[in-house]
């Protein structure tokens, strides 16, 4: 449904209006505005259902503009690539208006996602930050944890950024040990997901714990516990890779969330 080709030669098309991570609802309640002429300030974004789409980056969101998470919760999963692309490109455009090398104003290129500095020639592309996200298991049991930022009662899988010079597998073992004090054995790759908050790429893994003794770090993790597949806490939203990890494990052990 989404074609990752910039419609740079199109004079008009659908528009996503974005301001500070919030997207304006269209007349039909979705995130797309009707077909309209494009202004030079708009960023050609992609093709959606064979219609060209541009991004209109605005300064102040309306009071009724939902944020990215709210849109992903209300839309079918098939819309995730479009919303994710708009949020990530919008964050990049907002934060890279000046050259990161010499500080001069940067100009947007038409044929690719790139900001170019005429003074020094530096070219900046959208930043992608790789992260790992891991469901730790011990037999049928799932280890789920809470961040202080989570809504009340919600538990999720463990996650963290990959550090410079580190492999994804090394990051899994380090993050699990740092956050809950567990050593893990066998790792199994699950899948990846773009995570536009603001520019992450989540690499999902399953990891088998060598023991069940938990020691939380008390900073990033406020609580962690082992849960039975038949008695689970409030889980992450369905569109998240964290929920996908949990649902896959439950299916493999013959249980349901």
DOPARO-356982 format. One record per atom (N, C-alpha, C): atom name; residue number from 1; x, y, z; residue in one letter. Coordinates in steps of 0.05 Angstrom, whole numbers. Each point is the difference from the previous one (the first is absolute). Layout:
N
('CA',NUM,(X,Y,Z),'A');
...
***
This chain:
257
('N',1,(16,-24,0),'X');
('CA',1,(-16,24,0),'X');
('C',1,(17,25,0),'X');
('N',2,(24,-1,13),'X');
('CA',2,(18,23,0),'X');
('C',2,(23,-6,-20),'X');
('N',3,(4,19,-18),'X');
('CA',3,(23,-2,-19),'X');
('C',3,(20,21,7),'X');
('N',4,(25,-9,7),'X');
('CA',4,(20,18,10),'X');
('C',4,(16,13,-24),'X');
('N',5,(-15,16,-14),'X');
('CA',5,(11,16,-22),'X');
('C',5,(-9,28,3),'X');
('N',6,(18,20,1),'X');
('CA',6,(-9,27,4),'X');
('C',6,(-14,11,-25),'X');
('N',7,(-25,9,4),'X');
('CA',7,(-15,12,-23),'X');
('C',7,(8,29,-6),'X');
('N',8,(26,4,-5),'X');
('CA',8,(11,27,-2),'X');
('C',8,(-11,16,-23),'X');
('N',9,(-9,-14,-21),'X');
('CA',9,(-10,15,-24),'X');
('C',9,(-30,5,1),'X');
('N',10,(-13,-9,21),'X');
('CA',10,(-29,4,1),'X');
('C',10,(-7,28,10),'X');
('N',11,(-19,14,-13),'X');
('CA',11,(-8,27,9),'X');
('C',11,(-21,0,22),'X');
('N',12,(-13,-23,5),'X');
('CA',12,(-22,-1,19),'X');
('C',12,(-3,-29,10),'X');
('N',13,(-15,-3,21),'X');
('CA',13,(-4,-27,11),'X');
('C',13,(-11,3,29),'X');
('N',14,(-1,-23,14),'X');
('CA',14,(-8,0,28),'X');
('C',14,(21,12,17),'X');
('N',15,(-8,9,24),'X');
('CA',15,(19,14,18),'X');
('C',15,(-4,-10,28),'X');
('N',16,(22,-3,14),'X');
('CA',16,(0,-5,29),'X');
('C',16,(10,25,14),'X');
('N',17,(-17,12,17),'X');
('CA',17,(8,24,15),'X');
('C',17,(11,-8,27),'X');
('N',18,(25,7,5),'X');
('CA',18,(14,-10,24),'X');
('C',18,(12,24,15),'X');
('N',19,(-3,0,27),'X');
('CA',19,(12,20,16),'X');
('C',19,(8,-12,27),'X');
('N',20,(26,-1,6),'X');
('CA',20,(10,-10,25),'X');
('C',20,(-11,-27,8),'X');
('N',21,(1,-19,-19),'X');
('CA',21,(-9,-27,5),'X');
('C',21,(-30,-5,0),'X');
('N',22,(-15,21,-7),'X');
('CA',22,(-29,-3,-2),'X');
('C',22,(-10,4,-28),'X');
('N',23,(-19,-16,-8),'X');
('CA',23,(-10,0,-28),'X');
('C',23,(-29,9,0),'X');
('N',24,(-6,18,-19),'X');
('CA',24,(-27,11,-3),'X');
('C',24,(-19,-20,-11),'X');
('N',25,(-23,-4,11),'X');
('CA',25,(-20,-18,-12),'X');
('C',25,(-10,12,-27),'X');
('N',26,(-5,-18,-19),'X');
('CA',26,(-12,8,-25),'X');
('C',26,(-30,1,2),'X');
('N',27,(-14,8,-21),'X');
('CA',27,(-30,1,1),'X');
('C',27,(-13,-27,6),'X');
('N',28,(14,-22,-8),'X');
('CA',28,(-12,-27,5),'X');
('C',28,(9,-11,27),'X');
('N',29,(15,16,16),'X');
('CA',29,(9,-10,26),'X');
('C',29,(27,-14,-1),'X');
('N',30,(11,-4,-24),'X');
('CA',30,(26,-13,-3),'X');
('C',30,(22,21,0),'X');
('N',31,(25,-8,-3),'X');
('CA',31,(23,18,1),'X');
('C',31,(6,15,-26),'X');
('N',32,(-15,-5,-21),'X');
('CA',32,(5,12,-26),'X');
('C',32,(-19,22,-6),'X');
('N',33,(11,23,-10),'X');
('CA',33,(-17,22,-10),'X');
('C',33,(-8,-6,-29),'X');
('N',34,(-21,13,-10),'X');
('CA',34,(-8,-5,-28),'X');
('C',34,(22,8,-20),'X');
('N',35,(-3,-9,-24),'X');
('CA',35,(18,8,-22),'X');
('C',35,(-1,30,-3),'X');
('N',36,(24,12,-3),'X');
('CA',36,(2,29,-1),'X');
('C',36,(26,7,-14),'X');
('N',37,(3,25,-10),'X');
('CA',37,(26,8,-11),'X');
('C',37,(22,0,22),'X');
('N',38,(24,-7,-7),'X');
('CA',38,(22,0,19),'X');
('C',38,(15,26,-2),'X');
('N',39,(9,10,23),'X');
('CA',39,(17,24,1),'X');
('C',39,(29,-9,0),'X');
('N',40,(18,19,-7),'X');
('CA',40,(29,-7,2),'X');
('C',40,(10,-8,27),'X');
('N',41,(-14,8,21),'X');
('CA',41,(8,-6,28),'X');
('C',41,(-6,-29,7),'X');
('N',42,(-18,-13,-15),'X');
('CA',42,(-8,-28,7),'X');
('C',42,(22,-19,-9),'X');
('N',43,(3,-22,16),'X');
('CA',43,(19,-21,-6),'X');
('C',43,(-14,-23,-14),'X');
('N',44,(6,-6,-25),'X');
('CA',44,(-11,-25,-12),'X');
('C',44,(9,-24,16),'X');
('N',45,(-19,-17,6),'X');
('CA',45,(5,-21,20),'X');
('C',45,(0,-28,-12),'X');
('N',46,(-21,-8,-14),'X');
('CA',46,(-3,-27,-10),'X');
('C',46,(-25,-2,-17),'X');
('N',47,(-6,-25,-9),'X');
('CA',47,(-25,-6,-13),'X');
('C',47,(-16,-18,19),'X');
('N',48,(-25,7,3),'X');
('CA',48,(-18,-16,18),'X');
('C',48,(-25,-8,-16),'X');
('N',49,(-3,-26,-4),'X');
('CA',49,(-21,-10,-16),'X');
('C',49,(0,13,-28),'X');
('N',50,(24,3,-10),'X');
('CA',50,(6,12,-27),'X');
('C',50,(-7,29,-2),'X');
('N',51,(-4,14,22),'X');
('CA',51,(-4,29,0),'X');
('C',51,(25,13,13),'X');
('N',52,(9,22,-12),'X');
('CA',52,(24,14,11),'X');
('C',52,(-8,13,27),'X');
('N',53,(20,0,18),'X');
('CA',53,(-5,12,27),'X');
('C',53,(24,18,6),'X');
('N',54,(-6,23,11),'X');
('CA',54,(20,19,9),'X');
('C',54,(-4,6,30),'X');
('N',55,(21,9,12),'X');
('CA',55,(0,7,28),'X');
('C',55,(1,31,3),'X');
('N',56,(-20,10,15),'X');
('CA',56,(0,29,6),'X');
('C',56,(8,3,29),'X');
('N',57,(24,10,4),'X');
('CA',57,(11,3,27),'X');
('C',57,(-8,28,11),'X');
('N',58,(-15,0,22),'X');
('CA',58,(-11,24,11),'X');
('C',58,(11,5,28),'X');
('N',59,(-3,24,10),'X');
('CA',59,(12,7,26),'X');
('C',59,(-17,-8,24),'X');
('N',60,(-25,6,-1),'X');
('CA',60,(-18,-3,23),'X');
('C',60,(-22,-20,-7),'X');
('N',61,(-3,-22,15),'X');
('CA',61,(-22,-19,-5),'X');
('C',61,(-26,11,10),'X');
('N',62,(-22,-9,-13),'X');
('CA',62,(-26,6,10),'X');
('C',62,(-6,-16,25),'X');
('N',63,(-20,10,15),'X');
('CA',63,(-7,-14,25),'X');
('C',63,(-11,-28,-4),'X');
('N',64,(-11,-4,-24),'X');
('CA',64,(-12,-26,-6),'X');
('C',64,(18,-18,-16),'X');
('N',65,(26,6,-2),'X');
('CA',65,(19,-16,-15),'X');
('C',65,(10,-22,18),'X');
('N',66,(-6,-26,-5),'X');
('CA',66,(11,-22,16),'X');
('C',66,(31,-3,-5),'X');
('N',67,(14,-10,20),'X');
('CA',67,(28,-5,-3),'X');
('C',67,(4,-27,-15),'X');
('N',68,(25,-7,-5),'X');
('CA',68,(5,-24,-16),'X');
('C',68,(-10,-25,12),'X');
('N',69,(3,-4,26),'X');
('CA',69,(-9,-24,13),'X');
('C',69,(-31,-2,-1),'X');
('N',70,(-14,22,3),'X');
('CA',70,(-29,-1,-2),'X');
('C',70,(-9,-8,-28),'X');
('N',71,(14,11,-20),'X');
('CA',71,(-7,-8,-27),'X');
('C',71,(4,-30,-5),'X');
('N',72,(22,-10,10),'X');
('CA',72,(6,-29,-5),'X');
('C',72,(-19,-18,16),'X');
('N',73,(-10,10,22),'X');
('CA',73,(-20,-16,15),'X');
('C',73,(-27,-1,-14),'X');
('N',74,(-7,22,-14),'X');
('CA',74,(-26,1,-12),'X');
('C',74,(-2,-10,-29),'X');
('N',75,(23,-2,-14),'X');
('CA',75,(1,-8,-28),'X');
('C',75,(5,-30,-3),'X');
('N',76,(-8,-12,-22),'X');
('CA',76,(8,-28,-6),'X');
('C',76,(30,-2,-2),'X');
('N',77,(11,-23,5),'X');
('CA',77,(29,-4,-1),'X');
('C',77,(12,7,-27),'X');
('N',78,(-15,-3,-21),'X');
('CA',78,(10,6,-27),'X');
('C',78,(8,29,-3),'X');
('N',79,(-9,18,17),'X');
('CA',79,(7,29,-1),'X');
('C',79,(26,6,13),'X');
('N',80,(11,-19,15),'X');
('CA',80,(24,5,16),'X');
('C',80,(23,11,-18),'X');
('N',81,(6,-12,-23),'X');
('CA',81,(23,11,-16),'X');
('C',81,(-4,29,-8),'X');
('N',82,(-24,9,-7),'X');
('CA',82,(-5,27,-8),'X');
('C',82,(4,19,24),'X');
('N',83,(-13,-6,22),'X');
('CA',83,(2,18,24),'X');
('C',83,(29,0,10),'X');
('N',84,(13,-23,0),'X');
('CA',84,(27,-1,10),'X');
('C',84,(19,16,-18),'X');
('N',85,(-3,-2,-26),'X');
('CA',85,(16,16,-18),'X');
('C',85,(-4,29,3),'X');
('N',86,(-25,9,3),'X');
('CA',86,(-5,28,3),'X');
('C',86,(12,11,26),'X');
('N',87,(-3,-15,22),'X');
('CA',87,(11,9,26),'X');
('C',87,(30,2,-1),'X');
('N',88,(13,-20,-11),'X');
('CA',88,(30,-1,0),'X');
('C',88,(11,22,-19),'X');
('N',89,(-12,3,-24),'X');
('CA',89,(10,20,-18),'X');
('C',89,(-5,28,12),'X');
('N',90,(-24,3,12),'X');
('CA',90,(-6,26,13),'X');
('C',90,(19,7,22),'X');
('N',91,(8,-19,17),'X');
('CA',91,(19,6,22),'X');
('C',91,(27,7,-12),'X');
('N',92,(8,-14,-21),'X');
('CA',92,(26,6,-13),'X');
('C',92,(0,28,-12),'X');
('N',93,(-21,8,-14),'X');
('CA',93,(-1,26,-12),'X');
('C',93,(0,22,22),'X');
('N',94,(-14,-5,21),'X');
('CA',94,(-2,20,21),'X');
('C',94,(27,5,14),'X');
('N',95,(16,-21,3),'X');
('CA',95,(24,2,16),'X');
('C',95,(26,3,-16),'X');
('N',96,(-2,1,-27),'X');
('CA',96,(23,3,-17),'X');
('C',96,(-2,22,-20),'X');
('N',97,(-10,23,9),'X');
('CA',97,(-3,23,-18),'X');
('C',97,(27,14,-4),'X');
('N',98,(19,-6,18),'X');
('CA',98,(27,12,-2),'X');
('C',98,(21,-22,-3),'X');
('N',99,(22,6,-13),'X');
('CA',99,(21,-19,-5),'X');
('C',99,(13,-8,27),'X');
('N',100,(3,-26,4),'X');
('CA',100,(12,-9,25),'X');
('C',100,(30,2,0),'X');
('N',101,(12,8,-23),'X');
('CA',101,(29,3,-2),'X');
('C',101,(9,29,4),'X');
('N',102,(-13,19,-15),'X');
('CA',102,(9,28,2),'X');
('C',102,(-21,19,11),'X');
('N',103,(-25,-10,3),'X');
('CA',103,(-21,17,12),'X');
('C',103,(-15,17,-20),'X');
('N',104,(6,-1,-25),'X');
('CA',104,(-14,16,-20),'X');
('C',104,(-28,-11,-5),'X');
('N',105,(-19,16,-9),'X');
('CA',105,(-27,-11,-8),'X');
('C',105,(3,-22,-21),'X');
('N',106,(-15,-21,2),'X');
('CA',106,(0,-22,-19),'X');
('C',106,(-24,2,-18),'X');
('N',107,(2,-10,-24),'X');
('CA',107,(-22,0,-19),'X');
('C',107,(-8,-29,-6),'X');
('N',108,(-26,-4,-5),'X');
('CA',108,(-11,-26,-5),'X');
('C',108,(4,-8,-29),'X');
('N',109,(8,-25,-5),'X');
('CA',109,(2,-9,-28),'X');
('C',109,(-26,-13,-9),'X');
('N',110,(-5,1,-25),'X');
('CA',110,(-26,-9,-10),'X');
('C',110,(-2,-30,-5),'X');
('N',111,(22,-13,-8),'X');
('CA',111,(-1,-28,-9),'X');
('C',111,(6,-21,21),'X');
('N',112,(6,9,24),'X');
('CA',112,(6,-19,21),'X');
('C',112,(-4,14,27),'X');
('N',113,(-3,-15,21),'X');
('CA',113,(-1,12,27),'X');
('C',113,(28,8,7),'X');
('N',114,(7,25,-4),'X');
('CA',114,(26,10,5),'X');
('C',114,(-1,30,4),'X');
('N',115,(16,10,19),'X');
('CA',115,(4,29,5),'X');
('C',115,(29,6,-8),'X');
('N',116,(4,20,-17),'X');
('CA',116,(26,6,-11),'X');
('C',116,(9,28,8),'X');
('N',117,(26,2,8),'X');
('CA',117,(11,25,8),'X');
('C',117,(16,11,-24),'X');
('N',118,(-8,24,-10),'X');
('CA',118,(14,12,-22),'X');
('C',118,(28,11,8),'X');
('N',119,(3,6,26),'X');
('CA',119,(25,12,9),'X');
('C',119,(23,-21,0),'X');
('N',120,(-5,-23,13),'X');
('CA',120,(22,-19,4),'X');
('C',120,(-5,-27,-15),'X');
('N',121,(-24,-4,-12),'X');
('CA',121,(-5,-24,-15),'X');
('C',121,(-10,-23,16),'X');
('N',122,(-2,3,27),'X');
('CA',122,(-10,-22,16),'X');
('C',122,(-28,-7,-7),'X');
('N',123,(-6,-26,0),'X');
('CA',123,(-27,-9,-7),'X');
('C',123,(-11,-18,23),'X');
('N',124,(-24,6,9),'X');
('CA',124,(-11,-14,23),'X');
('C',124,(-25,-16,-9),'X');
('N',125,(-1,-25,9),'X');
('CA',125,(-22,-18,-6),'X');
('C',125,(-16,-6,26),'X');
('N',126,(-25,-10,-3),'X');
('CA',126,(-15,-7,24),'X');
('C',126,(15,-19,18),'X');
('N',127,(0,6,25),'X');
('CA',127,(14,-17,20),'X');
('C',127,(-17,-24,7),'X');
('N',128,(12,-23,1),'X');
('CA',128,(-13,-25,10),'X');
('C',128,(17,-10,23),'X');
('N',129,(-12,-4,23),'X');
('CA',129,(14,-9,24),'X');
('C',129,(-8,-29,6),'X');
('N',130,(18,-20,-3),'X');
('CA',130,(-7,-27,5),'X');
('C',130,(-2,-7,29),'X');
('N',131,(-21,-14,7),'X');
('CA',131,(-5,-8,28),'X');
('C',131,(-7,-30,0),'X');
('N',132,(4,-12,23),'X');
('CA',132,(-9,-28,3),'X');
('C',132,(-24,0,19),'X');
('N',133,(-18,-19,-5),'X');
('CA',133,(-23,-4,18),'X');
('C',133,(-3,-30,4),'X');
('N',134,(-2,-9,25),'X');
('CA',134,(4,-28,6),'X');
('C',134,(-21,-11,19),'X');
('N',135,(-12,-22,-7),'X');
('CA',135,(-17,-15,18),'X');
('C',135,(17,-22,13),'X');
('N',136,(5,3,26),'X');
('CA',136,(15,-20,15),'X');
('C',136,(-20,-21,10),'X');
('N',137,(6,-26,-4),'X');
('CA',137,(-17,-21,9),'X');
('C',137,(16,-20,17),'X');
('N',138,(-15,-15,16),'X');
('CA',138,(11,-23,15),'X');
('C',138,(-21,-21,0),'X');
('N',139,(3,-20,-18),'X');
('CA',139,(-22,-19,-5),'X');
('C',139,(-23,15,-12),'X');
('N',140,(-24,-3,11),'X');
('CA',140,(-23,14,-10),'X');
('C',140,(-2,29,10),'X');
('N',141,(14,6,22),'X');
('CA',141,(-3,26,13),'X');
('C',141,(12,22,-16),'X');
('N',142,(-12,24,2),'X');
('CA',142,(10,24,-13),'X');
('C',142,(10,20,21),'X');
('N',143,(23,12,-5),'X');
('CA',143,(9,22,17),'X');
('C',143,(-9,26,-13),'X');
('N',144,(-17,15,15),'X');
('CA',144,(-10,26,-9),'X');
('C',144,(7,21,21),'X');
('N',145,(4,24,-10),'X');
('CA',145,(10,21,18),'X');
('C',145,(-15,26,-5),'X');
('N',146,(2,18,20),'X');
('CA',146,(-12,26,-1),'X');
('C',146,(20,22,0),'X');
('N',147,(-3,19,-19),'X');
('CA',147,(15,25,1),'X');
('C',147,(-17,20,17),'X');
('N',148,(14,19,14),'X');
('CA',148,(-16,20,15),'X');
('C',148,(-17,17,-18),'X');
('N',149,(5,0,-26),'X');
('CA',149,(-16,16,-19),'X');
('C',149,(-25,-14,-10),'X');
('N',150,(-3,-26,6),'X');
('CA',150,(-23,-15,-10),'X');
('C',150,(-26,8,13),'X');
('N',151,(-23,-4,-14),'X');
('CA',151,(-26,4,13),'X');
('C',151,(-3,-20,23),'X');
('N',152,(-17,6,19),'X');
('CA',152,(-3,-17,24),'X');
('C',152,(-7,-29,-8),'X');
('N',153,(14,-19,11),'X');
('CA',153,(-6,-28,-4),'X');
('C',153,(12,-13,-25),'X');
('N',154,(13,16,-17),'X');
('CA',154,(10,-11,-25),'X');
('C',154,(28,-11,4),'X');
('N',155,(5,-24,-11),'X');
('CA',155,(27,-13,0),'X');
('C',155,(7,-6,-29),'X');
('N',156,(26,-1,-6),'X');
('CA',156,(8,-5,-27),'X');
('C',156,(27,-15,0),'X');
('N',157,(11,-4,-24),'X');
('CA',157,(25,-13,-3),'X');
('C',157,(23,19,5),'X');
('N',158,(25,-10,1),'X');
('CA',158,(23,17,5),'X');
('C',158,(11,11,-27),'X');
('N',159,(10,25,1),'X');
('CA',159,(10,13,-24),'X');
('C',159,(22,19,7),'X');
('N',160,(17,6,-20),'X');
('CA',160,(22,19,4),'X');
('C',160,(14,5,-26),'X');
('N',161,(15,22,-1),'X');
('CA',161,(15,7,-24),'X');
('C',161,(25,-16,-3),'X');
('N',162,(8,-6,-24),'X');
('CA',162,(25,-13,-6),'X');
('C',162,(22,21,2),'X');
('N',163,(21,-6,14),'X');
('CA',163,(22,19,4),'X');
('C',163,(20,-2,-23),'X');
('N',164,(17,21,-4),'X');
('CA',164,(20,0,-21),'X');
('C',164,(18,-25,3),'X');
('N',165,(5,-13,-22),'X');
('CA',165,(18,-23,-1),'X');
('C',165,(-13,-26,11),'X');
('N',166,(-25,0,6),'X');
('CA',166,(-14,-23,12),'X');
('C',166,(-18,-13,-20),'X');
('N',167,(-1,-27,1),'X');
('CA',167,(-19,-15,-17),'X');
('C',167,(-27,0,14),'X');
('N',168,(-21,-7,-16),'X');
('CA',168,(-27,-2,12),'X');
('C',168,(-1,-21,22),'X');
('N',169,(14,-23,-5),'X');
('CA',169,(0,-22,19),'X');
('C',169,(14,8,26),'X');
('N',170,(22,15,-2),'X');
('CA',170,(14,10,24),'X');
('C',170,(-18,19,15),'X');
('N',171,(-15,17,-15),'X');
('CA',171,(-17,19,13),'X');
('C',171,(-23,-14,16),'X');
('N',172,(-10,-22,-11),'X');
('CA',172,(-21,-15,14),'X');
('C',172,(11,-9,27),'X');
('N',173,(23,-13,0),'X');
('CA',173,(11,-11,25),'X');
('C',173,(7,22,20),'X');
('N',174,(11,22,-10),'X');
('CA',174,(7,23,18),'X');
('C',174,(-25,12,12),'X');
('N',175,(-20,7,-17),'X');
('CA',175,(-23,14,10),'X');
('C',175,(-16,-18,20),'X');
('N',176,(-3,-25,-6),'X');
('CA',176,(-14,-18,19),'X');
('C',176,(15,-1,27),'X');
('N',177,(26,-2,-1),'X');
('CA',177,(15,-1,25),'X');
('C',177,(-1,26,15),'X');
('N',178,(2,22,-14),'X');
('CA',178,(-1,27,13),'X');
('C',178,(-27,6,12),'X');
('N',179,(-21,-8,-13),'X');
('CA',179,(-27,9,8),'X');
('C',179,(-12,-19,21),'X');
('N',180,(5,-27,-3),'X');
('CA',180,(-13,-18,19),'X');
('C',180,(20,-20,12),'X');
('N',181,(26,3,-5),'X');
('CA',181,(20,-17,13),'X');
('C',181,(0,-29,-9),'X');
('N',182,(-11,-6,-23),'X');
('CA',182,(-1,-28,-10),'X');
('C',182,(20,-5,-22),'X');
('N',183,(12,-24,1),'X');
('CA',183,(17,-10,-22),'X');
('C',183,(-18,-17,-18),'X');
('N',184,(2,5,-27),'X');
('CA',184,(-17,-15,-18),'X');
('C',184,(18,-19,-17),'X');
('N',185,(-12,-22,-8),'X');
('CA',185,(14,-20,-17),'X');
('C',185,(-7,4,-29),'X');
('N',186,(-16,-19,-11),'X');
('CA',186,(-6,1,-28),'X');
('C',186,(-17,24,-8),'X');
('N',187,(8,13,-22),'X');
('CA',187,(-15,22,-12),'X');
('C',187,(-13,-9,-26),'X');
('N',188,(-23,11,-6),'X');
('CA',188,(-14,-6,-25),'X');
('C',188,(-11,26,-11),'X');
('N',189,(8,7,-25),'X');
('CA',189,(-10,24,-12),'X');
('C',189,(-29,-3,-8),'X');
('N',190,(-16,21,4),'X');
('CA',190,(-29,0,-6),'X');
('C',190,(-5,16,-26),'X');
('N',191,(0,26,2),'X');
('CA',191,(-4,17,-24),'X');
('C',191,(7,29,9),'X');
('N',192,(-2,18,-19),'X');
('CA',192,(6,28,6),'X');
('C',192,(-24,17,-5),'X');
('N',193,(1,24,11),'X');
('CA',193,(-22,19,-3),'X');
('C',193,(11,29,2),'X');
('N',194,(-8,17,-20),'X');
('CA',194,(6,28,3),'X');
('C',194,(-15,11,24),'X');
('N',195,(13,16,16),'X');
('CA',195,(-13,10,24),'X');
('C',195,(5,31,0),'X');
('N',196,(-20,15,-9),'X');
('CA',196,(5,28,-6),'X');
('C',196,(-2,19,25),'X');
('N',197,(12,-8,22),'X');
('CA',197,(-2,16,25),'X');
('C',197,(28,7,11),'X');
('N',198,(17,16,-14),'X');
('CA',198,(-7,13,-25),'X');
('C',198,(12,-14,-25),'X');
('N',199,(21,-17,3),'X');
('CA',199,(13,-10,-24),'X');
('C',199,(14,-27,5),'X');
('N',200,(-14,-18,13),'X');
('CA',200,(13,-26,7),'X');
('C',200,(-8,-22,-20),'X');
('N',201,(18,-20,-2),'X');
('CA',201,(-6,-25,-13),'X');
('C',201,(3,-22,21),'X');
('N',202,(-22,-13,7),'X');
('CA',202,(0,-20,21),'X');
('C',202,(6,-28,-12),'X');
('N',203,(20,-14,11),'X');
('CA',203,(7,-27,-8),'X');
('C',203,(-9,-19,22),'X');
('N',204,(-19,-17,-6),'X');
('CA',204,(-13,-16,20),'X');
('C',204,(14,-27,3),'X');
('N',205,(3,-8,26),'X');
('CA',205,(12,-26,6),'X');
('C',205,(-15,-14,22),'X');
('N',206,(2,-27,0),'X');
('CA',206,(-8,-16,23),'X');
('C',206,(26,-9,14),'X');
('N',207,(0,0,26),'X');
('CA',207,(24,-8,15),'X');
('C',207,(-8,-18,23),'X');
('N',208,(15,-22,4),'X');
('CA',208,(-6,-19,22),'X');
('C',208,(18,7,24),'X');
('N',209,(-13,4,23),'X');
('CA',209,(14,7,24),'X');
('C',209,(13,-25,13),'X');
('N',210,(24,4,11),'X');
('CA',210,(14,-22,14),'X');
('C',210,(-12,-5,28),'X');
('N',211,(-13,20,11),'X');
('CA',211,(-12,-3,27),'X');
('C',211,(-25,19,1),'X');
('N',212,(-14,-1,23),'X');
('CA',212,(-23,17,3),'X');
('C',212,(4,22,21),'X');
('N',213,(24,3,9),'X');
('CA',213,(5,20,21),'X');
('C',213,(3,28,-13),'X');
('N',214,(-17,18,7),'X');
('CA',214,(-1,27,-12),'X');
('C',214,(12,20,19),'X');
('N',215,(16,18,-12),'X');
('CA',215,(11,23,15),'X');
('C',215,(-3,24,-17),'X');
('N',216,(-21,17,5),'X');
('CA',216,(-5,23,-17),'X');
('C',216,(19,22,5),'X');
('N',217,(4,17,-21),'X');
('CA',217,(19,22,3),'X');
('C',217,(-11,24,17),'X');
('N',218,(-26,2,2),'X');
('CA',218,(-12,21,16),'X');
('C',218,(-1,27,-14),'X');
('N',219,(10,2,-24),'X');
('CA',219,(0,26,-14),'X');
('C',219,(-18,-3,-25),'X');
('N',220,(10,-15,-20),'X');
('CA',220,(-17,-4,-24),'X');
('C',220,(-22,-19,5),'X');
('N',221,(3,-18,19),'X');
('CA',221,(-20,-20,7),'X');
('C',221,(-10,4,29),'X');
('N',222,(-26,4,3),'X');
('CA',222,(-11,4,27),'X');
('C',222,(-10,-26,12),'X');
('N',223,(-7,-19,-17),'X');
('CA',223,(-9,-27,9),'X');
('C',223,(3,-20,-22),'X');
('N',224,(5,-24,7),'X');
('CA',224,(2,-23,-19),'X');
('C',224,(-9,-25,14),'X');
('N',225,(-12,-18,-15),'X');
('CA',225,(-10,-25,12),'X');
('C',225,(-3,-21,-22),'X');
('N',226,(-1,-25,9),'X');
('CA',226,(-6,-23,-17),'X');
('C',226,(-30,-3,0),'X');
('N',227,(-11,-4,-24),'X');
('CA',227,(-29,-3,-3),'X');
('C',227,(-6,-27,-14),'X');
('N',228,(-22,-12,9),'X');
('CA',228,(-10,-24,-13),'X');
('C',228,(-15,8,-26),'X');
('N',229,(1,-16,-21),'X');
('CA',229,(-15,7,-24),'X');
('C',229,(-30,2,5),'X');
('N',230,(-10,-12,22),'X');
('CA',230,(-28,0,6),'X');
('C',230,(-8,22,20),'X');
('N',231,(20,15,8),'X');
('CA',231,(-6,22,19),'X');
('C',231,(19,23,-6),'X');
('N',232,(-9,18,-17),'X');
('CA',232,(17,22,-10),'X');
('C',232,(-9,27,10),'X');
('N',233,(18,19,1),'X');
('CA',233,(-8,28,7),'X');
('C',233,(-10,14,-24),'X');
('N',234,(-5,26,2),'X');
('CA',234,(-7,17,-23),'X');
('C',234,(24,0,-19),'X');
('N',235,(-5,-6,-25),'X');
('CA',235,(21,-3,-20),'X');
('C',235,(3,24,-18),'X');
('N',236,(22,2,-15),'X');
('CA',236,(4,21,-19),'X');
('C',236,(-21,0,-22),'X');
('N',237,(-3,22,-14),'X');
('CA',237,(-21,2,-21),'X');
('C',237,(5,-20,-23),'X');
('N',238,(-21,-8,-14),'X');
('CA',238,(3,-21,-21),'X');
('C',238,(19,7,-23),'X');
('N',239,(3,26,-6),'X');
('CA',239,(17,7,-23),'X');
('C',239,(29,-2,6),'X');
('N',240,(9,-5,25),'X');
('CA',240,(28,1,7),'X');
('C',240,(13,-27,-4),'X');
('N',241,(26,1,-6),'X');
('CA',241,(16,-24,-2),'X');
('C',241,(1,-15,27),'X');
('N',242,(-1,15,22),'X');
('CA',242,(0,-12,26),'X');
('C',242,(-24,-19,3),'X');
('N',243,(-23,9,-8),'X');
('CA',243,(-24,-16,1),'X');
('C',243,(3,-24,-19),'X');
('N',244,(12,4,-23),'X');
('CA',244,(5,-22,-19),'X');
('C',244,(17,-22,12),'X');
('N',245,(21,8,15),'X');
('CA',245,(17,-20,13),'X');
('C',245,(-17,-16,20),'X');
('N',246,(-16,14,16),'X');
('CA',246,(-16,-13,21),'X');
('C',246,(-20,-19,-13),'X');
('N',247,(-15,9,-20),'X');
('CA',247,(-20,-16,-13),'X');
('C',247,(12,-25,-13),'X');
('N',248,(24,3,-12),'X');
('CA',248,(13,-22,-13),'X');
('C',248,(7,-21,21),'X');
('N',249,(11,8,22),'X');
('CA',249,(7,-19,22),'X');
('C',249,(-25,-14,10),'X');
('N',250,(-22,15,4),'X');
('CA',250,(-24,-12,10),'X');
('C',250,(-11,-21,-20),'X');
('N',251,(2,6,-26),'X');
('CA',251,(-9,-20,-20),'X');
('C',251,(17,-25,1),'X');
('N',252,(26,4,4),'X');
('CA',252,(18,-23,0),'X');
('C',252,(-4,-18,24),'X');
('N',253,(-9,11,22),'X');
('CA',253,(-4,-17,24),'X');
('C',253,(-30,-7,3),'X');
('N',254,(-16,7,-19),'X');
('CA',254,(-28,-8,0),'X');
('C',254,(-18,17,18),'X');
('N',255,(7,25,4),'X');
('CA',255,(-16,18,17),'X');
('C',255,(-8,24,-16),'X');
('N',256,(-18,16,11),'X');
('CA',256,(-9,25,-14),'X');
('C',256,(0,22,20),'X');
('N',257,(6,25,-11),'X');
('CA',257,(-1,24,17),'X');
('C',257,(-29,8,4),'X');
***
